[in-house]
Amino acid sequence: MKIKDKIEEEAIQIDDIPWKAFPDALSKGGIRWKFLHASPEMGSWAAIFDCPAGSSFNTHFHIGPGEYLLTKGRMDVRGGIEHGGDTVMAPAYGYESANARHDKTYFPVDSEFYMTFLGPLSFIKDDGTPIVVVTWDEAQRAYL
């Protein structure tokens, strides 16, 4: 048996990466993103998102858990506190458990957050039918 090579470390200058439009089929309101890293050995990926006031992500659920850091603005998760979800104001940290369903993640003001996805993210129709499953490799392809 051969000992496997170590995965190389990586350092990214975020300002050197261009903003790209997040797919309209998965969001509304002009969300942009920067793909930062993929970790095939863990099945994880990381990105930073720029979310204009009034933008939102479409219905999705986290097949694996995720962690985010809201660095600017406000995020209403699962409808916000008024609808039984969470409302977070920057600076804020959040953890999304595996199988957490978000019918709407809404940004009422200009916002920005970093997120690490520890597994795929599945965008779904209202009845739960998958539209697309975003894995670490699909996220990379979508950004190219």
Buried (B, 14 or more C-beta within 10 A) or exposed (E): EEEEEEEEEEEEEEEEBEEEEBBEEBBBBBBBBBBBBBBEEEBBBBBBBBBBEEBBBBBBBBBBBBBBBBEBBBBBBBBBEEEEBBBBEBEBEBEBEEEBEBBBBBBBBBBBBBBBBBBBBBBBEEEEEEBBEBBBEBBBEBBE
